[in-house]
Amino acid sequence: MSGVQYFRGNDAFFEALPQALLPASREGVVRILMMGDVVGRPGRKIVKSVLPQLKHRAKINIATINGENLAGGFGITQKIFNELTAPAVGIDVITMGNHWCDKPEVHAIRKSGARMVLPQNLKNLDGVTVIPEFEIPNSRRRLAVVNLMGLFAMKHEYNDPFEFLESVKSTLEAKVQGGQCIVIVDVHAEASSEKQAIAWFLDGVAAGLVGTHTHTPTSDERLTRKGTAFLTDVGMTGPYESVIGMSLAGSMCRYFSPKQKKPQEVSENDSWLCGFLLEVSEHTGLTLAAHRLQYREDTEEWTLRTVTPPAAKT
């Protein structure tokens, strides 16, 4: 079961979706949807309009987004957090990135112990190194969420993500093999090499890894022989008639007429939803099949790219 499928129209996609996934009769499959950076009002709008039906039709157990760009492209507010984590929308976990503290309300959200995960390699922040675990509906396992900042070309300094992973890998592996957890990872980084290196380091431990931050989807989705699915960058959920989500007027001026200061505002045009859907074995905690999802709101066009483990070497 591998290949790419295209659909025009939401009805056609949702009608065909169950047949594109592992058989409903197969027991012990946990479905996890990981979505990239949700940018501003257009990103929130497309999530709210599509996710409830997507979770229902695909029988998704848990859905995650990267939320560092939710509020006008910069940070997150309590109102937006509440809006997206409400049952009517269905976001279960929100990871973050370099804009994590652009809005002061983030600290109150964090203290509430709710569904937001900050990068575990942030500097000088008490308790951030703890990898949180969340209940997965209809599963005996819990979801362990790793969220890390890359180092290359980032404006702020972070603790070394590779040292952090070396210190926690054996614990994560034991929880996966012991039937306690499923591990997913969001690496918020500029460099593709950092994201891919982390994916291979956690091969056979993490069920899935997505890269975020560049806002540009890659098409290198893969599923290893050991059951780790990864995608170098899942891509933003937001407006693509833009420069990484921001309006053309402000962005083009920034590069071609830098002396003319124009505000950076989120674009409103050509919204996409981008995600990576994992079908994880309840028995092993690792992935059986993975699907790259892309949806264009204006044309109701869906792309579903499925990958399965490579054949064993002979």
C-alpha positions as CSV (number, residue, x, y, z in Angstrom):
1,M,0.0,0.0,0.0
2,S,1.9,3.0,-1.3
3,G,1.6,5.8,-3.8
4,V,-0.1,9.1,-4.3
5,Q,-3.8,9.9,-4.7
6,Y,-5.5,13.2,-5.8
7,F,-9.0,14.2,-5.0
8,R,-11.1,17.2,-6.1
9,G,-13.8,18.1,-3.6
10,N,-14.2,17.4,0.1
11,D,-17.0,14.9,-0.4
12,A,-14.8,12.8,-2.8
13,F,-11.9,12.8,-0.5
14,F,-13.7,11.9,2.7
15,E,-15.7,9.2,0.9
16,A,-12.4,7.6,-0.3
17,L,-10.3,8.2,2.8
18,P,-11.3,5.0,4.8
19,Q,-10.2,2.8,1.9
20,A,-6.8,4.6,1.7
21,L,-6.0,3.7,5.4
22,L,-5.3,0.4,7.0
23,P,-8.4,-1.8,7.2
24,A,-10.9,-0.9,9.9
25,S,-11.0,-4.6,10.9
26,R,-7.4,-4.4,11.9
27,E,-7.1,-4.2,15.6
28,G,-4.6,-2.2,17.6
29,V,-4.0,0.8,15.2
30,V,-3.6,4.2,16.7
31,R,-3.9,7.2,14.3
32,I,-2.0,10.4,15.0
33,L,-2.2,13.5,12.9
34,M,0.8,15.9,13.1
35,M,0.3,19.3,11.4
36,G,2.8,22.0,10.8
37,D,3.1,25.7,11.7
38,V,-0.5,27.1,11.8
39,V,-0.2,30.7,10.7
40,G,-2.5,33.4,11.8
41,R,-6.3,33.6,11.2
42,P,-6.2,31.9,7.8
43,G,-4.4,28.9,9.3
44,R,-6.8,28.7,12.2
45,K,-9.8,29.0,9.9
46,I,-8.8,26.1,7.7
47,V,-8.0,23.9,10.8
48,K,-11.5,24.7,12.2
49,S,-13.2,24.0,9.0
50,V,-11.5,20.7,8.1
51,L,-10.1,19.0,11.2
52,P,-13.4,17.9,12.8
53,Q,-14.5,16.0,9.8
54,L,-11.0,14.7,9.1
55,K,-10.7,13.3,12.6
56,H,-14.2,11.7,12.4
57,R,-13.7,10.1,8.9
58,A,-10.2,8.9,9.5
59,K,-10.9,7.8,13.1
60,I,-7.9,9.9,14.3
61,N,-7.1,9.3,18.0
62,I,-5.1,12.4,18.5
63,A,-4.1,15.6,16.5
64,T,-1.2,17.9,17.1
65,I,-0.1,21.3,15.6
66,N,2.8,23.6,15.9
67,G,1.3,26.7,17.3
68,E,4.1,29.3,17.5
69,N,2.6,31.4,14.6
70,L,-1.0,31.2,15.6
71,A,-1.5,34.9,16.7
72,G,-0.9,37.0,13.7
73,G,2.2,35.0,12.9
74,F,3.9,35.6,16.2
75,G,3.2,33.5,19.3
76,I,-0.1,32.3,20.9
77,T,-2.8,33.8,23.1
78,Q,-5.1,32.2,25.7
79,K,-8.1,32.9,23.5
80,I,-6.6,31.1,20.5
81,F,-5.4,28.3,22.7
82,N,-8.9,27.8,24.1
83,E,-10.5,28.0,20.7
84,L,-8.4,25.3,19.0
85,T,-8.3,22.9,21.9
86,A,-12.1,23.0,22.3
87,P,-13.8,19.6,21.6
88,A,-15.6,21.2,18.6
89,V,-12.2,21.8,16.8
90,G,-10.2,18.9,18.2
91,I,-6.6,19.9,18.6
92,D,-5.1,17.8,21.4
93,V,-1.5,19.0,21.7
94,I,0.2,22.2,20.6
95,T,4.0,22.2,20.1
96,M,5.9,25.5,19.8
97,G,9.1,27.1,18.3
98,N,11.3,30.2,18.3
99,H,8.2,32.5,18.7
100,W,7.1,30.7,21.8
101,C,7.3,33.8,24.0
102,D,6.1,36.5,21.7
103,K,2.9,36.8,23.6
104,P,3.1,37.0,27.5
105,E,0.0,34.8,27.9
106,V,2.1,31.8,27.0
107,H,3.3,31.6,30.6
108,A,-0.2,31.3,32.0
109,I,-1.0,28.6,29.4
110,R,2.1,26.7,30.4
111,K,1.4,27.0,34.1
112,S,-2.1,25.5,33.5
113,G,-0.4,22.2,32.7
114,A,-2.6,22.0,29.6
115,R,-1.9,20.8,26.2
116,M,1.0,23.0,25.1
117,V,4.6,21.7,24.8
118,L,7.6,24.0,24.8
119,P,10.9,22.9,23.2
120,Q,12.8,20.9,25.7
121,N,16.1,22.6,24.9
122,L,15.1,26.1,25.7
123,K,17.6,27.8,28.0
124,N,16.9,29.0,31.6
125,L,13.3,27.7,31.9
126,D,12.4,25.5,34.9
127,G,10.8,22.2,34.1
128,V,11.1,22.5,30.3
129,T,13.3,19.4,30.0
130,V,10.4,17.1,31.1
131,I,8.9,15.2,28.1
132,P,5.2,15.4,28.7
133,E,2.8,12.5,28.2
134,F,-0.8,12.7,27.1
135,E,-3.6,10.2,27.2
136,I,-4.5,8.7,23.8
137,P,-8.2,8.0,23.5
138,N,-8.9,4.3,23.0
139,S,-5.3,3.3,23.6
140,R,-3.5,1.7,26.6
141,R,-0.4,3.7,25.6
142,R,0.3,7.4,26.3
143,L,1.7,9.9,23.8
144,A,5.2,11.2,24.7
145,V,5.9,14.5,22.8
146,V,9.4,15.6,22.1
147,N,9.7,19.2,20.8
148,L,13.2,20.6,20.0
149,M,14.8,23.7,18.6
150,G,17.5,23.3,16.0
151,L,20.8,25.2,16.2
152,F,21.8,26.3,12.7
153,A,20.9,29.9,11.6
154,M,18.5,30.4,14.6
155,K,18.5,33.9,16.1
156,H,18.5,32.8,19.7
157,E,20.7,30.4,21.6
158,Y,19.3,27.0,22.7
159,N,20.7,24.1,24.6
160,D,22.2,21.4,22.4
161,P,19.3,19.2,21.2
162,F,21.6,16.3,20.4
163,E,23.0,16.1,23.9
164,F,19.4,16.2,25.2
165,L,18.4,13.3,23.0
166,E,21.4,11.2,24.0
167,S,20.3,11.7,27.7
168,V,16.7,10.6,27.1
169,K,16.9,8.0,24.3
170,S,17.2,5.0,26.5
171,T,14.2,6.0,28.7
172,L,12.0,6.6,25.7
173,E,13.1,3.3,24.1
174,A,12.2,1.5,27.3
175,K,8.7,3.1,27.5
176,V,8.1,2.2,23.9
177,Q,9.2,-1.4,24.2
178,G,7.4,-1.7,27.6
179,G,4.1,-0.8,26.0
180,Q,3.8,2.5,27.9
181,C,4.2,5.1,25.2
182,I,4.2,6.2,21.6
183,V,6.8,8.8,20.9
184,I,6.4,11.6,18.4
185,V,8.8,14.5,17.7
186,D,8.6,18.0,16.3
187,V,12.0,19.4,15.4
188,H,11.7,23.2,14.8
189,A,14.8,23.9,12.8
190,E,16.1,25.7,9.7
191,A,18.5,22.9,8.7
192,S,17.2,19.8,7.0
193,S,20.3,18.0,8.1
194,E,19.5,18.5,11.8
195,K,16.0,17.2,11.3
196,Q,17.1,14.1,9.4
197,A,19.9,13.3,11.8
198,I,17.5,13.4,14.7
199,A,15.0,11.1,12.8
200,W,17.7,8.5,12.2
201,F,19.0,8.7,15.8
202,L,15.5,7.9,17.0
203,D,14.9,5.2,14.4
204,G,12.9,2.4,16.0
205,V,12.1,4.6,19.0
206,A,9.9,7.4,17.7
207,A,6.7,6.5,15.8
208,G,7.0,9.7,13.8
209,L,8.9,12.9,13.4
210,V,8.1,16.1,11.5
211,G,10.3,19.1,10.8
212,T,8.7,22.5,11.2
213,H,9.8,26.2,11.0
214,T,10.7,26.6,7.3
215,H,6.9,26.8,6.4
216,T,7.8,25.0,3.1
217,P,6.6,21.4,2.7
218,T,9.0,18.7,1.5
219,S,8.1,15.6,-0.4
220,D,10.5,13.1,1.2
221,E,8.1,11.3,3.5
222,R,9.4,7.9,4.4
223,L,8.9,5.0,6.8
224,T,12.0,3.1,7.9
225,R,12.2,-0.7,8.4
226,K,12.2,-0.1,12.1
227,G,8.9,1.7,12.0
228,T,9.8,5.4,12.3
229,A,8.0,7.7,9.9
230,F,9.5,11.1,9.1
231,L,9.1,14.1,6.9
232,T,11.9,16.8,6.8
233,D,9.3,19.6,6.8
234,V,5.6,19.0,7.0
235,G,4.9,22.6,5.8
236,M,2.8,25.3,7.3
237,T,-1.0,25.3,7.5
238,G,-1.8,28.8,6.3
239,P,-1.7,31.1,3.3
240,Y,0.6,30.1,0.4
241,E,0.2,33.3,-1.7
242,S,2.8,34.8,0.7
243,V,6.4,34.6,1.8
244,I,6.3,31.9,4.5
245,G,2.8,33.1,5.4
246,M,3.3,36.8,5.5
247,S,1.8,39.2,2.9
248,L,3.6,39.9,-0.3
249,A,3.5,43.7,0.2
250,G,5.4,43.7,3.5
251,S,7.7,40.8,2.5
252,M,8.8,42.0,-0.9
253,C,9.5,45.5,0.6
254,R,11.6,43.9,3.3
255,Y,13.9,42.4,0.7
256,F,13.8,44.8,-2.3
257,S,13.3,48.1,-0.5
258,P,14.6,47.5,3.1
259,K,14.6,51.2,3.9
260,Q,10.9,51.4,3.5
261,K,9.5,49.9,6.7
262,K,6.2,48.1,6.1
263,P,4.4,46.0,8.8
264,Q,4.6,42.3,8.6
265,E,1.1,41.0,8.3
266,V,-0.3,37.5,7.6
267,S,-1.5,37.0,4.0
268,E,-5.1,36.0,3.5
269,N,-4.8,34.1,0.2
270,D,-4.5,30.4,-1.0
271,S,-4.7,28.6,2.4
272,W,-3.4,25.0,2.6
273,L,-3.6,22.5,5.4
274,C,-0.5,20.3,5.6
275,G,-0.2,17.2,7.8
276,F,1.4,13.8,8.4
277,L,-1.0,11.0,9.4
278,L,0.6,8.1,11.3
279,E,-1.0,4.7,11.7
280,V,0.8,3.2,14.7
281,S,0.8,-0.3,16.0
282,E,-0.6,-0.5,19.5
283,H,1.5,-3.6,20.0
284,T,4.9,-2.1,19.1
285,G,4.4,1.6,19.4
286,L,5.9,2.1,15.9
287,T,4.4,3.0,12.6
288,L,2.8,0.6,10.1
289,A,1.9,3.2,7.4
290,A,2.1,7.0,7.1
291,H,0.4,9.5,4.8
292,R,1.4,13.0,3.8
293,L,-1.8,15.1,3.5
294,Q,-2.2,18.4,1.7
295,Y,-5.4,20.3,1.2
296,R,-6.0,23.5,-0.8
297,E,-9.0,25.4,0.6
298,D,-9.8,27.5,-2.5
299,T,-10.1,24.6,-4.9
300,E,-10.9,21.8,-2.4
301,E,-8.0,19.8,-3.8
302,W,-6.5,17.0,-1.6
303,T,-3.3,15.1,-2.1
304,L,-2.7,11.9,-0.1
305,R,0.8,10.3,-0.4
306,T,1.1,7.0,1.4
307,V,4.4,5.3,2.5
308,T,4.9,1.9,4.0
309,P,8.2,0.2,5.2
310,P,10.7,-0.8,2.5
311,A,11.0,-4.4,1.7
312,A,13.6,-6.3,3.7
313,K,17.0,-6.6,2.1
314,T,17.8,-10.0,0.6
